[in-house]
Every structure is written in C-alpha cells, then in structure tokens.
Amino acid sequence: MDRNEIEKKVLEHIIEIYGVQEVQLDEKFLNLGDTLDVVELMMELEMEFGNKVSDEEVDEVILGDVNALVDLFDRKLEGNK
C-alpha cells in the first residue's frame, strides 16, 4: 500500500469518526475533538492496516496533526514489507 492509499484511508476514518465533511493534512487532532476520538480512530486504523500502535505513538498523534498519523502508518506498513 502506498502513501496515497494510506492517506485516503486515514482521511476516510477521520471524517467518519469526527463527523466532519473534510479534513486537511495539517489539521491538529486537538482541534478536531477530544482524546477519546483519537483512541477510537487509532483502534479503527489498527484494524484497517493490521498494525498495533503503542501508547507512546497514540500520545504523539494526540499532540500532532493528520500528516503525522499518515507518516506513522506509512512507516509501519513499510516495515512489514
């Protein structure tokens, strides 16, 4: 799976979980909703991509932006090849 496919899947899940119409890659998660939404999102993405995310990585995502989350799964999936 390439980065564009990962980005598309991540954005689809964010739109569904946060109930927004669109989201930008530089959008901060703290601006979208609360940390429980991030945890739900991470669980969904773990199932989607088949990769476990550590508590430390979840903390980084909460403080980061959408692009950082795409990067995280891009690295994890690249490591599976």
HELIX and SHEET records of a PDB file:
HELIX    1   1 ARG A    3  TYR A   18  1                                  16    
HELIX    2   2 PHE A   29  LEU A   32  1                                   4    
HELIX    3   3 THR A   35  PHE A   49  1                                  15    
HELIX    4   4 ASP A   55  LEU A   63  1                                   9    
HELIX    5   5 VAL A   66  GLY A   79  1                                  14    
END                                                                             
